Amino acid sequence: MSSSPEDVEMCARGGPIDDSSDDDDDWPTKKLAKKPVCEEKEWQRAARLKEETRDANLETYGGACELERTVVNAFCSADPTLKCMNDSVVADMCGYFYPDDRTLALGIQKKVAKHHVVNKPNVWAFYKVKGYTKMPLVAWCVDTQCGWVFDGAKLDERETDSLRITLGGHNARLALSGVTPLSMTEIIAFLKGEHVAGNPTRFRPHTKEYLSWQFAGKAHSQLKERIGIHLYMTRVDRLATFPRAQNGSVDVDAGDPTDTLPRKQFKTAHKVSGQNGLHVGLYESAGRVDKTQTHRPYAAGAFDELIVYHFDWPKDLVHRWRIKASVLAEKGYLRTATQNGHQGLLVYTSTDFKDKDGVAQWTAEPEHYQGTQVIGAFPLKAEEAAGHMLRELRDGSVV
């Protein structure tokens, strides 16, 4: 699943705090009235300048989600009992720390600071630290390769959703692991010990399947994509897996060795008032401009195939489309050096409908439209973890 504005906000911002330098790349999507005849067209220059700004921003602040996944992968590589979780759920990783029941795992949230606060070498800032009751939270400093473990419930008691830790300071003393930062090996040992895994009343373990369906807040969009992935993994490719990259352009890696389009991007199509067809968002995060999160079309080569689902809950039916990325690029939907791309497309369940240009796109042709299936029942653990949101989708109270 690709990053929505909400997804981006759920990621910890690493790096120095300097909001005046926040930037983004809103790629131009409209043709300019008159393009000057010169070596570099106006829209190309605007796109290049914003791309250069974005690259500079990433160099300074780091790609938060990518950085977090890199840290998670490092933890999981350091200890085989730790496993990465899928995108957008509450836990970033889980630990199989319970020898008496090897189906249980401890959900673990982590926040990352790329380096210390500007001009404050003993201070690190972490964001979006609330909402993790019954779960340990690891606050990790990339520059010093050490961090602390906090009780999510204790962080929820604080008024602010950010956490600035000064060596030996008040917030450092709030850490469950103690005031002194720990190395990665020491943090893993602490998570396995009596204060965390050894205290199931404070930190309740679950199965990994349960954790893979546990979303925070009103995350219905993320849940719908998770449902689509579940249907694909159980009905189309039972060997498919979640990728190691977090909030990237690939949501599923194919497990079928005969699949020549292994990197799948999943989207959910929805109805738009007054418009024929079903709309599919086709964009990725593009940084900030004036502190506002913006987006841009996916780049050609970011994934191999687009999988689209649309849920007809009253009829308990799901529609599915599959579109090669090469076809999307050919038709101008993906971003390249010579085209801007588009941030959305329309799919149809009938060849009778056409888009505004009179072209029937992604219709009931077997090449794209795969037909319908019964949605059916979900795993018990999915109902336990996300039952309240599933009920809202089924009864139509949330579209």
C-alpha positions in Angstrom: 0.0 0.0 0.0 1.3 3.4 -1.0 1.6 6.3 1.5 -1.5 8.5 2.0 -1.2 11.8 3.9 -2.3 9.9 7.0 0.3 7.2 6.5 3.0 9.8 6.2 1.9 11.5 9.4 2.1 8.1 11.2 5.8 7.9 10.4 8.3 9.4 12.7 10.1 12.4 11.2 13.8 11.9 11.5 16.4 14.6 11.6 16.8 18.2 12.7 13.8 20.3 13.4 13.7 23.1 10.9 10.2 23.5 9.5 11.2 26.4 7.4 13.1 23.9 5.2 10.2 21.6 4.7 9.7 21.0 1.0 7.8 18.9 -1.4 7.4 18.1 -5.0 4.1 18.8 -6.4 4.8 17.8 -9.9 3.0 20.0 -12.5 -0.1 18.2 -13.8 -1.6 20.9 -16.0 -0.2 22.1 -19.3 1.0 25.6 -19.2 -0.7 28.0 -21.6 2.4 28.8 -23.8 5.6 26.9 -23.3 8.6 28.9 -24.3 10.8 27.5 -27.1 14.1 26.9 -25.4 16.4 24.0 -24.5 14.4 23.1 -21.5 10.6 23.5 -21.4 9.1 25.4 -18.6 7.2 22.5 -17.1 10.4 20.4 -17.3 12.4 23.1 -15.5 9.7 23.4 -12.8 9.7 19.6 -12.3 13.5 19.4 -12.2 13.8 22.2 -9.6 11.3 20.6 -7.4 12.9 17.2 -7.7 16.3 18.7 -6.8 14.6 20.4 -3.8 13.1 17.1 -2.7 16.4 15.3 -3.1 18.1 17.9 -0.9 15.3 17.6 1.7 15.6 13.8 1.8 19.4 14.2 2.2 18.8 16.5 5.2 15.7 14.9 6.8 15.8 11.4 5.4 12.8 9.4 4.1 11.1 8.7 7.4 9.2 5.6 6.4 12.2 4.1 4.5 14.5 4.9 7.4 12.1 3.3 9.9 11.9 0.1 7.8 15.7 0.1 7.5 15.9 0.1 11.3 13.2 -2.6 11.6 15.1 -4.8 9.2 18.3 -4.3 11.2 16.5 -5.4 14.4 15.0 -8.4 12.6 18.4 -9.3 11.2 20.0 -9.1 14.6 17.6 -11.6 16.1 15.6 -14.3 14.2 12.7 -14.2 16.7 11.9 -10.7 15.5 9.8 -10.3 12.3 8.7 -7.3 10.2 5.1 -6.4 10.0 3.1 -5.3 7.0 2.4 -1.6 6.2 0.1 0.7 8.1 -0.7 -1.6 11.0 0.0 -0.5 14.6 3.0 -2.7 15.2 6.2 -2.2 13.1 7.7 -5.6 14.1 6.8 -8.5 16.4 8.8 -10.7 18.6 8.2 -14.5 19.0 9.4 -14.3 22.7 7.1 -17.0 24.1 8.6 -20.5 24.1 5.5 -22.0 25.8 3.3 -20.8 22.9 5.2 -20.3 19.6 2.1 -18.9 17.9 2.2 -15.7 20.1 4.2 -12.6 19.3 4.7 -9.3 21.0 3.7 -6.3 18.8 6.4 -3.6 18.9 6.2 0.0 17.7 9.4 2.0 16.9 10.1 5.6 16.2 13.3 6.8 14.6 15.4 10.0 14.8 18.0 10.2 12.0 20.2 12.4 14.1 20.1 14.9 17.0 18.2 18.2 17.0 20.0 21.0 15.3 22.7 22.5 17.5 21.6 20.2 20.4 23.9 17.1 20.2 22.3 15.5 23.3 18.6 15.9 22.2 16.6 13.7 19.8 13.0 14.3 18.7 10.4 11.6 18.0 6.9 12.2 16.7 3.5 10.5 16.8 4.3 8.5 19.9 0.7 8.2 21.2 -1.8 5.4 20.5 0.3 2.4 21.5 -1.2 1.3 24.8 -0.5 -2.4 25.6 2.6 -2.2 23.3 6.3 -1.3 23.9 7.7 1.6 21.9 11.3 1.7 20.9 12.8 5.2 20.3 15.9 4.7 18.2 18.7 7.2 17.4 20.3 6.3 14.1 23.4 8.5 14.6 24.4 7.0 17.9 22.9 3.5 17.3 21.2 3.4 20.6 17.8 4.1 22.1 15.2 3.5 24.8 12.1 1.4 25.4 8.9 3.1 26.5 5.6 1.8 27.8 3.0 3.0 25.2 0.4 3.4 27.9 2.7 5.9 29.8 3.2 7.9 26.6 -0.6 8.1 26.1 -0.9 9.8 29.5 1.2 12.7 28.3 -0.5 15.7 26.6 1.9 16.0 23.7 2.2 13.5 20.8 5.9 14.3 20.4 8.8 13.1 22.5 12.1 15.1 22.9 14.7 13.1 24.8 17.7 14.7 26.4 20.5 12.5 27.7 19.8 12.2 31.4 16.7 14.4 31.2 13.1 14.0 32.3 11.8 12.1 29.3 14.8 9.8 29.4 13.8 8.9 33.0 10.3 8.0 31.7 11.8 5.1 29.7 10.9 1.7 30.9 14.4 0.5 30.0 16.0 3.2 32.2 17.6 6.6 31.7 20.7 5.3 29.9 20.2 4.5 26.2 20.8 0.9 25.2 22.4 -0.7 22.1 20.3 -2.8 19.7 21.4 -6.0 21.4 20.5 -4.6 24.8 17.1 -3.4 23.6 16.3 -6.8 22.2 17.3 -8.5 25.4 15.2 -6.0 27.4 12.2 -6.7 25.2 12.6 -10.4 25.9 13.0 -9.9 29.6 10.7 -9.7 32.6 9.6 -6.1 32.2 8.2 -6.5 28.7 7.6 -10.1 27.3 7.6 -11.3 30.9 4.7 -9.1 31.7 1.7 -10.2 29.5 -0.7 -8.2 31.6 1.0 -4.9 30.6 2.0 -6.0 27.1 -0.5 -8.5 25.7 0.9 -10.9 23.0 -1.1 -11.8 20.0 -0.7 -14.0 16.9 1.1 -12.3 14.0 -2.1 -12.7 11.9 -4.0 -10.6 14.5 -1.3 -7.9 14.4 -1.4 -7.9 10.6 -5.1 -6.7 10.9 -4.6 -4.3 13.8 -5.0 -0.7 12.5 -5.1 2.5 14.5 -8.1 4.9 14.5 -10.3 5.3 11.4 -8.1 3.5 9.0 -10.8 2.2 6.7 -8.8 2.9 3.5 -5.8 1.0 4.7 -8.2 -1.8 5.9 -9.7 -2.1 2.4 -6.3 -2.5 0.8 -5.5 -5.1 3.4 -8.7 -7.0 2.5 -7.7 -6.8 -1.2 -4.3 -8.2 -0.3 -5.8 -11.0 1.8 -8.1 -12.0 -1.1 -5.2 -12.0 -3.5 -3.0 -14.1 -1.2 -5.7 -16.6 -0.4 -7.3 -16.9 -3.9 -4.8 -15.9 -6.5 -1.3 -16.4 -5.3 -1.0 -18.3 -2.0 2.8 -18.0 -2.0 2.8 -14.2 -2.3 4.5 -12.3 0.6 4.7 -8.8 2.0 7.8 -6.9 0.9 10.5 -5.7 3.3 10.2 -2.1 2.1 7.7 0.0 4.1 5.1 2.3 2.5 6.9 1.9 -0.8 5.6 1.4 -4.3 5.3 -2.4 -3.9 2.6 -3.9 -1.6 3.1 -7.6 -2.5 5.9 -9.7 -3.9 4.6 -12.5 -6.1 5.3 -16.1 -4.9 4.3 -17.8 -8.1 7.6 -18.5 -9.9 5.8 -18.3 -13.3 4.6 -14.7 -12.6 6.6 -12.4 -14.8 5.3 -9.3 -13.1 6.3 -10.0 -9.5 6.1 -6.5 -7.9 2.4 -5.7 -7.2 0.9 -2.3 -6.3 -2.6 -2.6 -4.7 -5.3 0.0 -4.9 -9.0 0.3 -4.0 -11.4 1.8 -6.5 -14.3 3.9 -5.2 -17.3 5.8 -6.7 -17.2 9.5 -7.2 -20.4 11.5 -7.2 -21.4 12.5 -10.7 -18.8 10.5 -12.5 -19.1 7.2 -14.4 -16.6 4.6 -13.6 -14.6 4.0 -10.4 -11.7 6.2 -9.3 -8.3 4.9 -8.4 -5.7 7.1 -6.8 -2.3 6.6 -8.5 0.2 8.7 -6.6 3.0 8.7 -4.0 4.2 11.1 -1.4 6.2 13.9 -2.8 7.4 15.8 0.2 6.2 19.2 1.6 5.8 22.7 0.2 5.0 25.4 2.7 4.5 22.6 5.3 1.8 21.0 3.2 2.1 17.3 2.2 1.8 16.8 -1.5 1.8 14.0 -4.0 2.9 13.1 -7.5 2.2 10.2 -10.0 4.2 7.0 -9.6 7.3 6.7 -11.6 7.6 4.2 -14.4 9.5 1.2 -13.0 8.2 1.7 -9.5 6.1 -1.6 -9.7 5.3 -4.2 -12.3 1.6 -4.6 -12.1 -1.4 -2.7 -10.6 -4.0 -4.7 -8.8 -7.3 -2.9 -8.2 -10.2 -4.0 -6.1 -13.7 -2.5 -5.7 -16.0 -3.8 -2.9 -19.7 -4.0 -3.4 -20.6 -4.6 0.3 -24.4 -4.8 -0.1 -24.0 -7.7 -2.6 -21.0 -9.2 -0.8 -19.1 -9.0 -4.1 -15.6 -7.8 -5.0 -14.4 -6.7 -8.5 -10.8 -7.0 -9.5 -8.6 -5.5 -12.2 -5.0 -6.2 -13.1 -3.1 -3.7 -15.3 0.5 -4.0 -16.4 2.7 -1.0 -15.4 4.1 -1.0 -18.9 0.6 -0.3 -20.2 0.1 2.5 -17.7 3.3 4.1 -18.7 2.5 3.7 -22.4 -0.9 5.5 -21.9 0.7 8.3 -19.9 -0.3 7.5 -16.4 3.2 7.0 -15.0 5.8 9.6 -14.6 8.9 9.6 -16.9 11.4 12.1 -18.1 9.1 13.1 -20.9 5.7 12.9 -19.3 4.2 14.1 -16.0 1.9 11.1 -15.5 -1.5 11.3 -13.8 -2.5 11.0 -10.1 -5.6 8.8 -10.8 -7.4 6.7 -13.4 -10.9 5.4 -13.9 -11.8 1.7 -14.1 -15.1 0.2 -15.3 -17.1 -2.9 -14.9 -18.7 -2.5 -18.3 -17.4 -1.6 -21.7 -20.5 0.7 -22.1 -18.8 3.5 -20.2 -16.1 5.7 -21.5 -13.9 8.3 -20.0 -14.0 12.0 -20.9 -11.7 11.5 -23.9 -14.1 8.9 -25.3 -11.7 6.0 -24.6 -12.9 2.9 -22.8 -10.2 2.3 -20.2 -9.6 -0.8 -18.2 -13.0 -2.2 -18.8 -14.4 -5.7 -18.9 -11.8 -6.9 -21.4 -10.2 -10.1 -20.0 -6.8 -8.4 -20.3 -7.7 -6.1 -17.4 -11.0 -6.8 -15.7 -11.0 -10.1 -13.8 -14.6 -10.3 -12.9 -16.3 -10.7 -9.5 -16.1 -13.0 -6.5 -17.9 -13.3 -3.3 -16.1 -11.4 -0.5 -17.1 -14.0 2.1 -15.9 -14.4 5.6 -12.6 -13.1 7.0 -10.2 -14.9 9.4 -11.2 -15.0 13.0 -8.2 -12.9 14.0 -9.2 -10.3 11.4 -12.6 -10.0 13.0 -11.0 -9.7 16.4 -8.5 -7.0 15.4 -10.6 -5.0 13.0 -14.2 -6.2 13.5 -15.5 -2.7 14.3 -14.3 -1.2 11.1 -15.3 -4.3 9.1 -18.9 -3.9 10.4 -18.9 -0.2 9.4 -17.8 -1.2 5.8 -20.4 -3.9 5.6 -23.3 -1.8 6.9 -22.4 1.2 4.7 -21.8 3.7 7.6 -18.3 4.2 6.1 -17.8 4.1 2.4 
